Amino acid sequence: MNKLKIKIQEIIFEADTPLGKLFDLALLVMILLSVIVVMLESVESYRNEWSWLFEILEWGFTFLFSLEYLLRIFSVKNPLKYIFSFYGVIDLLSLIPSYIGIVIGTNNISSIKSIRTIRLIRIFRILKLIRYVKEAAALKKAFIASKQRIVVFLFVVFSIVVLMGTIIYMLEDPKDGFTSIPRSIYWAIVTLTTVGYGDIAPQTPLGQFFASIIMILGYSIIAVPTGMISVELSKTSLNTQYCSACSFDNHEDDAIFCKKCGEELNPVVG
């Protein structure tokens, strides 16, 4: 049984072995297909004509994802840590809509609408892709490493839009759309991010001058988080070793033991 658990854990959680790569590829295809089914099912004409096919496909995907979920719980040493981890919650969210549909039933129109709303939660399966793309894991680590600088950056941006929004509110006439400071801050955010909806715009020369400053700032600000993330990405390892005891997966390339709990990462079973 111990050999079986280790083998399953190696296939499911590791991406550096042939079987692990094959497993990841199969799941990638299933996730993408299941998300496509969810999107197509939202089209009324397709739903009316092919509802029986969508139902079969959905239960097929639900069965396969349920089996994957149970195997993950079976193969780890601490199931509760996996169940309440980020990926564990995402895996559960991708399963429960179909099962909730059975519990609610389809006796009236309101329950049918409820089921459709709940079933849309299946779109969370797209988040399961993060686990199977090494580069996505590296990006997550880079974001975590840069979080303090990103928070400071966002605070600076927030300060700029509040300041510019307040100034433009004082300069412009309410009839031009600047009816309140929050509304003016919305305009400043749209302008700073270079989106430029054009629903409201300054009409006075001074207001247009400040708008020009915000636009120029927008181009320079966009480059700041990109640079911070790029620096951290260059330092990030693409190691996929997963600790079956504590579910920690941020290990160095040459790691033998988990740096969080000390468990051996790739135990040899005789």
PABA-259378 format. One line per 8 residues: number of its first residue (from 1); for each residue x, y, z of N, C-alpha, C. Coordinates in pm, 1 decimal. Layout:
BEGIN
NUM) X/Y/Z/X/Y/Z/X/Y/Z; ...
END
This chain:
BEGIN
1) 83.0/-120.1/0.0/0.0/0.0/0.0/87.0/125.9/0.0; 198.5/121.0/76.0/288.6/235.2/81.0/351.9/260.6/-55.0; 390.6/151.5/-123.2/447.6/163.6/-257.5/347.1/226.8/-353.0; 220.8/181.8/-341.2/115.2/232.9/-429.1/93.1/382.1/-407.5; 89.3/424.7/-282.1/67.2/565.4/-251.1/180.6/651.9/-304.5; 303.4/604.0/-287.8/419.2/679.7/-336.1/417.4/690.0/-488.3; 379.5/581.1/-554.0/374.1/580.8/-700.7/266.8/676.8/-750.6; 148.8/672.7/-687.5/40.1/762.2/-727.0/80.1/907.1/-702.4
9) 144.2/931.0/-586.7/187.5/1066.1/-553.8/289.8/1118.4/-655.2; 379.1/1030.7/-698.6/481.0/1067.8/-797.2/417.5/1103.1/-931.0; 317.7/1025.3/-972.0/251.8/1049.2/-1100.9/167.5/1175.5/-1097.0; 91.5/1193.2/-988.6/-3.7/1303.7/-981.9/63.2/1436.9/-951.1; 159.3/1437.4/-858.3/215.2/1564.0/-811.3/345.9/1603.7/-877.3; 417.3/1508.0/-935.4/544.8/1540.6/-999.0/526.4/1555.2/-1149.8; 599.8/1649.9/-1209.8/589.0/1673.3/-1353.8/719.3/1642.6/-1427.0; 813.8/1580.7/-1357.1/944.8/1554.8/-1417.7/962.7/1409.8/-1463.3
17) 861.0/1326.7/-1443.0/868.8/1187.1/-1485.9/782.1/1167.4/-1609.7; 809.6/1064.9/-1691.1/728.1/1041.8/-1811.3/579.9/1025.4/-1779.8; 548.2/943.4/-1676.9/408.2/924.1/-1640.5/348.1/1052.2/-1583.2; 428.8/1128.7/-1509.1/381.6/1255.3/-1454.4/348.1/1354.5/-1564.5; 433.1/1360.2/-1667.8/408.3/1449.8/-1780.5/283.5/1407.5/-1856.9; 266.8/1275.4/-1875.9/149.4/1223.7/-1946.0/21.3/1255.9/-1867.6; 27.5/1239.3/-1735.5/-86.8/1269.0/-1649.8/-123.2/1417.2/-1659.2; -22.1/1503.4/-1652.6/-46.0/1647.4/-1661.2/-107.5/1685.4/-1795.9
25) -55.3/1625.2/-1903.2/-106.6/1655.2/-2037.0/-252.9/1613.4/-2049.5; -284.4/1493.9/-1999.1/-423.0/1445.2/-2005.1/-516.2/1537.9/-1927.3; -471.3/1582.4/-1809.6/-555.3/1671.2/-1729.7/-570.3/1808.9/-1793.8; -464.3/1857.3/-1857.1/-473.1/1984.4/-1927.6/-581.4/1979.5/-2035.0; -582.2/1871.1/-2111.5/-681.7/1853.9/-2218.1/-822.1/1846.8/-2157.6; -837.4/1770.1/-2049.3/-968.8/1756.5/-1985.9/-1019.5/1889.1/-1930.5; -930.4/1964.8/-1867.3/-970.1/2093.7/-1810.5/-1016.7/2188.7/-1920.5; -937.7/2197.0/-2028.0/-973.2/2285.5/-2139.0/-1105.7/2244.0/-2202.9
33) -1124.3/2113.7/-2223.9/-1248.7/2065.3/-2283.7/-1367.9/2092.7/-2192.1; -1350.6/2072.1/-2061.9/-1461.4/2094.7/-1968.6/-1499.8/2241.8/-1962.9; -1400.9/2331.2/-1971.7/-1429.4/2475.1/-1971.8/-1501.5/2514.5/-2100.5; -1460.2/2454.9/-2213.1/-1528.3/2481.0/-2341.4/-1673.9/2436.5/-2334.7; -1697.8/2320.5/-2271.3/-1835.1/2270.0/-2255.7/-1918.6/2368.5/-2173.7; -1861.5/2422.5/-2065.4/-1932.5/2520.3/-1982.1/-1970.3/2643.0/-2064.8; -1877.1/2691.8/-2146.5/-1902.2/2811.0/-2226.9/-2007.9/2785.5/-2333.6; -1998.2/2670.6/-2402.3/-2095.8/2638.4/-2506.3/-2234.8/2616.0/-2448.1
41) -2238.5/2560.2/-2327.3/-2366.7/2534.6/-2263.1/-2439.3/2664.0/-2227.9; -2365.6/2774.5/-2215.7/-2427.9/2902.4/-2182.9/-2497.8/2964.5/-2303.8; -2469.9/2912.3/-2425.2/-2536.3/2960.0/-2546.6/-2671.6/2889.0/-2556.4; -2779.3/2965.1/-2553.7/-2913.5/2906.1/-2543.1/-2946.0/2809.7/-2655.7; -2912.2/2846.1/-2779.3/-2944.5/2759.2/-2893.3/-2871.5/2625.8/-2882.8; -2744.1/2628.5/-2841.3/-2668.2/2505.0/-2823.7/-2725.1/2422.6/-2708.2; -2760.9/2494.1/-2598.8/-2813.5/2424.8/-2480.7/-2944.4/2353.0/-2512.6; -3031.3/2417.7/-2591.3/-3160.4/2357.3/-2625.3/-3144.5/2235.4/-2714.6
49) -3047.5/2241.6/-2806.3/-3031.7/2132.5/-2904.3/-2943.0/2019.8/-2854.0; -2841.1/2054.9/-2775.9/-2741.4/1954.3/-2737.4/-2733.7/1932.6/-2585.5; -2840.6/1961.4/-2515.5/-2837.8/1948.8/-2369.2/-2801.5/1807.8/-2323.3; -2849.3/1707.7/-2396.3/-2819.0/1568.0/-2359.6/-2669.8/1538.6/-2371.5; -2605.0/1595.1/-2475.2/-2461.4/1573.6/-2494.5/-2381.3/1646.6/-2387.1; -2421.9/1771.0/-2356.0/-2354.4/1845.7/-2251.4/-2363.9/1773.4/-2117.6; -2480.1/1711.8/-2092.8/-2501.2/1640.3/-1968.0/-2408.0/1519.8/-1958.1; -2396.4/1445.1/-2067.1/-2307.6/1327.4/-2069.3/-2162.3/1369.5/-2048.9
57) -2120.0/1472.8/-2123.1/-1981.6/1519.8/-2112.9/-1951.6/1570.9/-1972.2; -2047.9/1646.2/-1916.9/-2026.0/1702.0/-1784.0/-2009.9/1593.7/-1679.0; -2093.0/1490.3/-1684.6/-2080.5/1382.8/-1585.9/-1954.4/1299.7/-1608.5; -1911.6/1291.2/-1735.3/-1784.4/1224.3/-1762.9/-1667.7/1298.8/-1700.5; -1666.1/1432.4/-1720.8/-1560.3/1514.1/-1660.5/-1568.5/1511.8/-1508.3; -1691.0/1517.7/-1455.6/-1709.4/1516.3/-1310.3/-1655.9/1386.7/-1249.9; -1681.8/1276.1/-1315.8/-1631.3/1146.6/-1266.9/-1478.7/1144.3/-1266.9; -1418.6/1190.4/-1376.5/-1272.6/1187.3/-1387.6/-1207.0/1281.8/-1286.4
65) -1262.9/1401.0/-1270.1/-1207.2/1495.4/-1173.3/-1229.9/1447.9/-1029.9; -1341.0/1380.3/-1007.0/-1367.2/1324.2/-873.5/-1264.5/1215.8/-841.0; -1235.5/1131.8/-940.2/-1135.2/1026.8/-922.0/-998.5/1087.9/-895.1; -964.8/1193.7/-970.5/-836.9/1262.8/-948.7/-830.1/1319.5/-807.5; -938.7/1382.4/-763.8/-945.1/1444.1/-630.2/-926.0/1339.1/-520.6; -993.3/1225.3/-534.5/-982.1/1118.9/-434.2/-842.2/1057.9/-432.2; -780.5/1043.3/-550.9/-644.7/990.3/-557.4/-544.2/1084.6/-492.9; -566.8/1213.9/-507.9/-478.0/1311.9/-444.1/-488.2/1299.9/-292.2
73) -610.1/1290.7/-242.5/-630.3/1275.5/-97.8/-568.3/1145.5/-48.3; -583.0/1038.8/-126.7/-530.0/908.2/-88.5/-377.3/907.2/-84.0; -313.9/978.7/-176.0/-168.1/967.7/-191.1/-88.7/1056.5/-96.3; -152.2/1160.1/-38.7/-77.8/1248.2/51.5/-85.8/1197.2/194.9; 13.6/1233.2/275.1/19.1/1185.3/413.6/-74.7/1263.5/505.3; -101.6/1386.9/468.7/-191.1/1469.6/549.9/-304.0/1521.1/460.8; -411.0/1442.4/443.5/-520.7/1479.9/352.6/-583.6/1615.3/382.9; -597.7/1649.6/511.0/-662.6/1775.6/546.6/-584.4/1896.4/496.5
81) -450.7/1886.9/499.0/-368.4/1998.0/449.1/-393.4/2019.6/300.3; -408.4/1908.7/226.7/-437.0/1921.9/83.4/-578.0/1975.5/61.3; -676.5/1922.2/133.1/-816.5/1961.3/114.2/-835.2/2111.3/134.8; -765.5/2168.2/234.8/-782.6/2310.0/266.2/-674.3/2398.2/203.4; -591.7/2338.6/117.4/-492.5/2419.1/45.3/-561.2/2490.6/-71.0; -489.9/2583.0/-134.8/-546.4/2659.3/-247.2/-594.3/2565.4/-356.5; -506.1/2474.0/-399.1/-542.6/2382.4/-507.4/-651.8/2284.9/-465.1; -651.0/2246.1/-338.7/-755.2/2156.5/-289.0/-892.4/2220.7/-297.5
89) -900.5/2349.2/-260.8/-1027.6/2422.4/-267.8/-1072.3/2437.5/-412.7; -977.2/2468.4/-502.2/-1010.2/2481.9/-644.5/-1062.3/2349.4/-700.0; -996.8/2238.9/-663.2/-1042.3/2107.2/-708.6/-1184.4/2078.8/-661.4; -1213.3/2116.7/-537.8/-1347.3/2093.1/-483.0/-1450.9/2181.0/-552.2; -1415.5/2307.2/-578.5/-1507.3/2397.9/-646.9/-1542.1/2348.9/-787.4; -1450.2/2276.9/-849.1/-1476.1/2225.9/-983.9/-1567.8/2104.4/-982.8; -1589.9/2046.5/-863.9/-1670.7/1924.7/-852.6/-1811.5/1949.2/-798.9; -1822.8/2034.5/-699.0/-1950.1/2043.5/-625.8/-2071.2/2089.9/-707.0
97) -2056.0/2174.1/-813.8/-2177.3/2219.2/-884.4/-2264.3/2105.1/-935.9; -2202.1/2004.5/-994.9/-2279.8/1892.7/-1049.9/-2351.2/1815.7/-940.5; -2284.2/1794.9/-828.2/-2345.6/1720.4/-718.3/-2454.5/1802.6/-649.0; -2435.2/1934.3/-641.2/-2538.0/2020.1/-582.8/-2664.0/2018.1/-668.3; -2645.1/2008.8/-800.4/-2758.9/2001.7/-891.3/-2850.7/1884.5/-860.2; -2793.3/1771.8/-818.3/-2873.3/1654.4/-782.6/-2952.6/1681.4/-655.4; -2886.1/1746.4/-558.6/-2950.4/1773.3/-429.3/-3066.7/1871.1/-444.8; -3046.3/1977.9/-523.5/-3150.3/2080.0/-540.4/-3270.4/2024.0/-614.7
105) -3242.0/1945.1/-720.1/-3351.2/1890.0/-800.5/-3397.1/1989.7/-906.2; -3487.7/1947.4/-991.2/-3535.3/2032.1/-1101.8/-3688.2/2035.9/-1104.5; -3749.3/2055.4/-988.3/-3895.0/2051.0/-979.8/-3962.4/2180.0/-1027.5; -3893.3/2290.0/-1021.2/-3954.3/2415.6/-1066.0/-3851.6/2503.1/-1135.1; -3902.5/2611.7/-1193.6/-3816.4/2699.5/-1273.6/-3708.5/2764.5/-1188.5; -3743.4/2806.1/-1067.2/-3645.7/2874.0/-982.1/-3528.7/2783.4/-948.1; -3557.1/2654.7/-923.8/-3448.3/2561.7/-892.6/-3360.2/2537.5/-1013.2; -3420.8/2536.5/-1132.8/-3341.9/2518.9/-1255.9/-3246.9/2636.9/-1273.8
113) -3296.6/2758.5/-1246.7/-3210.6/2877.5/-1256.2/-3098.1/2871.0/-1153.5; -3130.8/2821.0/-1034.3/-3029.1/2808.7/-929.5/-2920.0/2711.9/-972.3; -2961.0/2600.2/-1032.2/-2864.7/2499.9/-1077.4/-2772.9/2558.1/-1184.3; -2830.8/2633.1/-1279.0/-2749.4/2693.4/-1384.6/-2646.4/2789.4/-1325.5; -2691.8/2867.6/-1227.2/-2600.2/2963.3/-1162.4/-2487.5/2890.1/-1090.7; -2521.9/2785.7/-1017.3/-2421.9/2709.3/-942.5/-2327.0/2637.5/-1037.7; -2382.3/2585.0/-1146.9/-2299.4/2509.4/-1241.6/-2193.8/2597.8/-1308.2; -2218.8/2728.3/-1311.2/-2119.2/2818.6/-1369.3/-1990.4/2821.7/-1286.7
121) -1999.7/2775.9/-1160.2/-1879.8/2768.9/-1076.6/-1777.8/2674.3/-1138.7; -1824.6/2586.0/-1228.3/-1732.3/2493.0/-1293.2/-1621.9/2564.2/-1369.6; -1645.8/2692.6/-1401.6/-1544.1/2768.0/-1473.7/-1416.8/2781.4/-1391.7; -1426.6/2757.1/-1258.9/-1307.8/2759.7/-1173.3/-1207.5/2651.5/-1214.1; -1252.3/2555.9/-1295.4/-1158.5/2453.0/-1341.5/-1041.4/2513.8/-1418.3; -1065.4/2631.7/-1476.4/-956.8/2696.1/-1550.7/-839.7/2726.0/-1457.5; -867.3/2746.7/-1327.3/-760.4/2772.9/-1230.8/-677.3/2648.2/-1203.7; -734.4/2530.5/-1235.0/-658.6/2407.2/-1217.6/-539.1/2403.1/-1312.7
129) -545.7/2482.7/-1419.6/-435.4/2485.0/-1516.1/-306.3/2534.2/-1453.1; -320.0/2620.8/-1350.3/-201.4/2679.1/-1286.9/-108.2/2570.1/-1236.5; -168.5/2462.0/-1182.5/-88.6/2354.5/-1124.4/-3.3/2284.2/-1229.4; -50.4/2278.6/-1353.3/15.3/2196.6/-1454.6/102.7/2275.4/-1549.8; 119.8/2403.5/-1523.8/207.7/2484.9/-1607.4/320.8/2537.5/-1519.4; 440.4/2489.8/-1542.9/554.3/2527.8/-1459.4/572.9/2679.1/-1456.2; 557.5/2742.1/-1574.2/578.8/2885.3/-1582.2/477.3/2961.5/-1497.1; 355.2/2906.5/-1485.9/253.9/2970.5/-1401.3/296.3/2964.3/-1255.2
137) 353.7/2851.0/-1215.4/402.5/2837.2/-1078.2/517.4/2935.0/-1052.9; 603.4/2951.2/-1153.1/715.0/3045.3/-1139.9/663.7/3188.4/-1128.4; 558.5/3220.3/-1204.1/499.9/3353.7/-1197.9/439.4/3379.6/-1060.4; 374.0/3276.3/-1004.0/315.2/3289.9/-870.2/424.6/3319.1/-767.0; 536.9/3246.5/-776.7/647.0/3268.1/-683.0/705.8/3408.4/-698.4; 713.0/3455.1/-823.7/766.8/3588.7/-849.1/676.1/3696.2/-789.4; 544.6/3675.9/-799.6/449.4/3770.9/-741.3/463.2/3773.4/-589.4; 476.0/3655.5/-529.4/488.8/3646.9/-383.8/616.4/3716.3/-337.5
145) 725.1/3694.5/-410.9/853.6/3755.8/-374.6/849.9/3907.8/-388.7; 764.2/3957.1/-479.5/757.4/4102.0/-505.2/642.2/4169.6/-433.3; 571.4/4096.3/-346.2/445.5/4148.3/-291.7/461.6/4279.7/-216.0; 570.2/4295.2/-139.7/587.7/4419.3/-63.2/607.2/4538.7/-155.5; 688.4/4519.5/-259.2/711.2/4628.2/-353.5/585.0/4659.0/-433.8; 508.8/4554.7/-465.6/384.0/4575.4/-539.8/283.4/4652.9/-455.8; 276.5/4621.4/-325.8/185.4/4692.7/-235.2/222.6/4840.6/-228.9; 351.8/4869.2/-216.7/398.0/5008.4/-213.9/363.9/5078.3/-345.2
153) 385.6/5007.5/-456.4/355.8/5062.5/-588.4/206.6/5095.2/-601.1; 120.8/5002.5/-557.7/-23.7/5025.2/-565.1/-67.1/5142.0/-477.0; -0.8/5157.1/-361.2/-31.6/5269.7/-273.1/3.4/5401.9/-341.0; 117.1/5405.1/-409.7/157.4/5526.1/-482.5/57.3/5557.4/-593.4; 17.1/5455.0/-667.6/-81.2/5474.4/-775.2/-213.8/5524.2/-718.6; -256.1/5463.1/-607.0/-380.7/5506.0/-541.6/-372.6/5652.9/-500.1; -258.3/5692.3/-445.8/-239.8/5831.4/-403.3/-247.4/5926.7/-522.4; -187.0/5884.9/-634.1/-187.0/5970.5/-754.1/-328.6/5991.2/-806.0
161) -407.2/5883.2/-816.9/-541.9/5896.3/-873.6/-634.3/5975.4/-780.2; -615.6/5959.5/-648.7/-696.3/6037.4/-554.1/-662.2/6185.8/-565.8; -532.4/6216.2/-572.6/-488.1/6355.5/-583.8/-535.5/6418.0/-715.1; -511.3/6348.9/-826.7/-549.9/6401.0/-956.7/-701.1/6408.3/-971.8; -771.0/6311.2/-916.7/-916.8/6314.0/-922.8/-974.3/6432.2/-848.3; -916.7/6462.2/-732.4/-963.5/6576.5/-653.0/-934.3/6708.2/-724.0; -814.9/6717.7/-783.5/-777.9/6840.6/-855.1/-870.3/6863.3/-974.0; -894.6/6757.9/-1051.0/-978.3/6772.4/-1170.2/-1123.3/6803.1/-1131.2
169) -1166.0/6755.0/-1014.4/-1301.2/6783.8/-966.3/-1315.2/6933.0/-936.0; -1207.7/6992.3/-882.5/-1210.6/7135.2/-851.2/-1203.0/7220.5/-976.6; -1138.3/7171.5/-1080.8/-1117.2/7250.1/-1201.7/-1232.8/7242.8/-1300.2; -1299.7/7127.3/-1307.2/-1400.0/7105.9/-1411.0/-1542.4/7131.2/-1361.8; -1628.8/7155.9/-1457.6/-1769.7/7182.4/-1427.8/-1844.0/7049.2/-1412.0; -1932.4/7037.8/-1312.3/-2009.8/6913.3/-1294.8/-2087.8/6871.4/-1418.6; -2130.5/6967.2/-1501.6/-2208.4/6933.6/-1620.9/-2125.4/6855.2/-1722.8; -1993.4/6858.1/-1708.3/-1906.4/6781.9/-1798.9/-1881.6/6639.9/-1748.6
177) -1947.2/6604.0/-1638.9/-1936.7/6466.7/-1589.1/-1863.9/6452.2/-1457.9; -1795.2/6555.7/-1413.6/-1718.5/6549.9/-1289.1/-1808.1/6593.6/-1172.8; -1904.9/6509.0/-1141.6/-2009.0/6543.9/-1044.6/-1967.5/6520.0/-900.5; -1862.1/6443.0/-877.3/-1816.6/6413.8/-741.3/-1670.0/6372.2/-745.9; -1607.3/6367.3/-628.5/-1466.8/6324.0/-623.2/-1452.0/6176.6/-662.9; -1538.0/6085.6/-613.8/-1526.8/5945.3/-660.0/-1539.2/5931.8/-811.5; -1632.1/6006.3/-871.1/-1647.8/6004.4/-1017.0/-1522.3/6056.7/-1085.4; -1462.1/6160.3/-1029.5/-1339.0/6216.9/-1085.5/-1221.5/6121.2/-1068.1
185) -1218.6/6048.1/-955.4/-1114.1/5947.5/-933.6/-1127.4/5834.7/-1036.1; -1252.3/5796.0/-1065.7/-1276.1/5695.5/-1170.5/-1215.8/5742.2/-1302.4; -1238.5/5871.0/-1337.0/-1179.9/5925.7/-1460.1/-1027.2/5919.2/-1454.6; -968.8/5952.3/-1338.3/-823.4/5950.6/-1323.7/-767.9/5808.9/-1341.8; -838.8/5708.3/-1288.4/-794.6/5569.2/-1303.6/-798.6/5527.8/-1450.2; -908.9/5562.0/-1517.0/-923.9/5527.9/-1659.6/-814.4/5594.4/-1742.1; -781.6/5717.6/-1707.7/-679.1/5792.3/-1782.5/-539.2/5741.1/-1751.3; -510.7/5716.8/-1622.6/-377.8/5670.9/-1582.3/-344.9/5534.1/-1642.4
193) -443.8/5447.4/-1652.1/-421.3/5313.0/-1708.2/-425.0/5313.1/-1860.7; -438.0/5431.2/-1919.9/-441.6/5452.1/-2066.0/-556.8/5377.0/-2132.9; -663.8/5349.1/-2056.6/-781.6/5284.8/-2116.4/-859.8/5386.9/-2198.1; -890.1/5500.2/-2135.2/-954.3/5610.6/-2206.0/-1090.8/5579.1/-2264.3; -1191.3/5554.0/-2179.0/-1326.2/5526.8/-2228.6/-1384.9/5646.3/-2302.6; -1355.1/5766.4/-2256.0/-1406.8/5885.3/-2322.3/-1546.5/5923.8/-2278.8; -1600.4/5855.5/-2174.4/-1735.0/5889.8/-2127.7/-1738.9/6025.6/-2059.8; -1629.9/6063.2/-1994.2/-1616.2/6199.5/-1941.9/-1475.6/6249.0/-1976.1
201) -1463.1/6378.5/-1998.7/-1332.9/6435.0/-2036.4/-1326.8/6581.1/-1991.7; -1208.9/6628.3/-1950.3/-1194.3/6768.5/-1907.7/-1210.9/6863.4/-2026.1; -1270.9/6977.0/-2000.6/-1296.4/7075.0/-2106.1/-1213.0/7202.0/-2090.7; -1167.1/7231.0/-1970.0/-1088.6/7353.0/-1948.3/-942.1/7328.5/-1985.8; -870.7/7432.1/-2027.7/-728.2/7416.4/-2062.0/-645.2/7360.3/-1946.8; -671.9/7408.8/-1825.2/-595.8/7360.6/-1709.2/-627.6/7213.3/-1680.5; -753.9/7179.3/-1694.6/-793.3/7040.3/-1675.3/-728.3/6948.6/-1777.5; -720.7/6992.2/-1901.1/-655.8/6913.3/-2006.7/-506.0/6901.2/-1983.1
209) -448.2/7007.4/-1922.6/-305.7/7002.5/-1888.3/-280.1/6891.7/-1785.4; -362.4/6887.0/-1680.8/-347.6/6781.8/-1580.1/-376.1/6643.4/-1639.6; -470.2/6637.0/-1731.9/-499.6/6509.9/-1799.8/-377.0/6462.0/-1877.4; -306.7/6553.9/-1940.5/-185.5/6518.0/-2015.7/-78.2/6461.4/-1923.1; -66.6/6521.5/-1804.5/31.3/6471.3/-1707.3/-2.2/6328.5/-1666.0; -129.9/6303.5/-1639.0/-171.8/6168.8/-1598.3/-144.9/6067.9/-1709.7; -170.4/6105.8/-1834.6/-146.4/6014.6/-1947.6/1.0/5977.7/-1957.7; 88.1/6077.6/-1943.5/232.2/6051.4/-1950.5/275.1/5963.5/-1833.4
217) 222.0/5992.2/-1713.8/252.0/5908.6/-1597.4/208.1/5763.6/-1620.4; 95.7/5747.2/-1688.5/42.8/5614.0/-1713.6/140.6/5525.5/-1788.0; 207.4/5579.6/-1889.5/304.0/5501.0/-1966.3/423.9/5460.7/-1882.6; 468.3/5549.8/-1794.6/584.8/5517.1/-1711.4/548.3/5420.7/-1599.9; 427.3/5431.5/-1546.5/385.2/5345.7/-1435.9/365.8/5201.8/-1480.3; 316.4/5181.3/-1603.1/293.4/5045.5/-1653.2/421.0/4962.3/-1649.9; 535.1/5026.5/-1673.7/661.8/4954.0/-1681.2/715.4/4911.5/-1545.0; 669.9/4976.6/-1437.6/726.1/4949.7/-1304.5/698.9/4807.6/-1256.1
225) 571.0/4762.1/-1248.5/547.9/4624.6/-1200.8/607.5/4519.7/-1292.8; 612.3/4548.9/-1422.6/672.5/4454.7/-1518.2/818.0/4430.0/-1484.3; 889.6/4537.2/-1452.2/1031.2/4523.7/-1416.7/1050.2/4446.5/-1287.7; 964.5/4473.3/-1187.8/977.3/4404.2/-1058.8/954.4/4254.0/-1075.0; 850.8/4218.0/-1149.2/819.2/4076.0/-1169.2/927.8/4007.7/-1251.8; 980.5/4077.7/-1353.4/1083.7/4020.1/-1439.9/1209.4/3984.6/-1361.2; 1247.4/4072.3/-1267.9/1366.6/4047.1/-1184.9/1347.4/3920.6/-1102.1; 1229.9/3907.1/-1041.0/1203.6/3789.5/-957.3/1191.3/3662.6/-1040.8
233) 1136.7/3673.7/-1162.1/1124.5/3556.4/-1249.4/1260.4/3498.8/-1285.2; 1359.2/3588.5/-1301.8/1493.8/3542.5/-1337.5/1558.4/3463.3/-1224.1; 1506.7/3480.2/-1100.1/1562.6/3409.3/-984.6/1484.2/3283.1/-950.7; 1369.3/3263.1/-1015.0/1277.2/3157.9/-974.1/1312.4/3024.0/-1036.8; 1304.8/2920.0/-955.1/1327.1/2783.0/-1001.6/1196.9/2723.0/-1052.1; 1207.3/2630.8/-1149.1/1089.2/2561.7/-1201.5/1077.5/2420.7/-1142.9; 1131.7/2402.9/-1023.7/1124.5/2273.5/-956.7/979.2/2235.9/-928.1; 943.7/2107.5/-950.6/804.7/2063.8/-930.8/789.8/1966.0/-815.7
241) 894.5/1947.9/-734.6/885.7/1850.5/-626.0/782.6/1893.7/-522.1; 700.5/1797.9/-483.5/585.9/1824.9/-395.3/599.7/1739.3/-270.1; 581.5/1802.0/-154.2/589.8/1727.7/-28.5/454.5/1665.8/2.9; 451.0/1534.0/14.4/325.0/1464.4/40.2/279.1/1479.7/184.5; 368.3/1526.8/271.9/333.1/1539.8/413.6/267.2/1673.6/445.4; 323.8/1783.8/390.8/271.7/1916.7/425.1/221.5/1995.4/304.4; 228.6/1937.1/184.2/179.2/1998.6/60.0/260.4/2120.0/15.6; 381.4/2136.6/72.3/466.6/2248.0/31.2/533.4/2214.3/-102.1
249) 539.5/2312.3/-195.3/596.2/2281.9/-327.0/700.8/2383.4/-373.6; 750.9/2465.0/-283.4/850.2/2566.1/-321.2/989.6/2519.5/-280.2; 1043.0/2421.3/-353.7/1173.0/2362.4/-320.0/1279.3/2399.7/-422.5; 1404.5/2389.5/-379.8/1515.6/2412.0/-471.0/1530.1/2291.5/-563.9; 1602.6/2312.2/-674.2/1617.2/2205.7/-774.0/1684.2/2080.7/-716.8; 1778.4/2098.4/-624.2/1853.1/1984.4/-571.6/1802.0/1939.3/-434.0; 1680.6/1981.8/-397.5/1626.4/1949.0/-265.6/1599.3/1799.1/-252.0; 1636.2/1743.1/-138.6/1610.8/1602.4/-107.7/1502.4/1592.6/0.0
257) 1505.7/1686.1/93.7/1406.8/1689.3/201.6/1326.7/1819.1/194.8; 1205.0/1814.0/242.2/1118.4/1931.4/245.8/1175.8/2033.3/343.6; 1192.8/2157.5/300.3/1252.5/2258.6/388.5/1151.6/2312.8/488.7; 1027.3/2269.9/477.7/925.4/2313.3/572.3/903.2/2214.8/685.6; 892.3/2083.9/649.9/862.5/1985.3/753.1/971.2/1876.8/767.7; 1069.0/1874.7/672.5/1178.4/1778.9/681.5/1151.0/1643.1/621.4; 1032.2/1624.0/561.0/996.4/1495.5/499.9/1081.0/1471.6/374.8; 1119.3/1343.6/350.9/1194.9/1310.6/231.2/1102.8/1327.7/109.8
265) 1151.3/1397.5/5.9/1067.2/1431.4/-108.6/1046.6/1314.5/-203.9; 1151.6/1236.7/-225.6/1141.8/1124.0/-317.8/1192.1/997.0/-248.6; 1114.4/943.9/-155.6/1159.1/827.1/-80.7/1171.9/702.8/-168.8; 1276.5/626.2/-141.1/1298.3/500.6/-215.6/1237.3/386.9/-134.5; 1143.7/316.8/-195.4/1076.2/206.5/-127.2/1131.4/75.0/-177.1; 1178.4/-4.4/-83.7/1238.0/-133.9/-119.9/1134.2/-239.9/-145.9
END
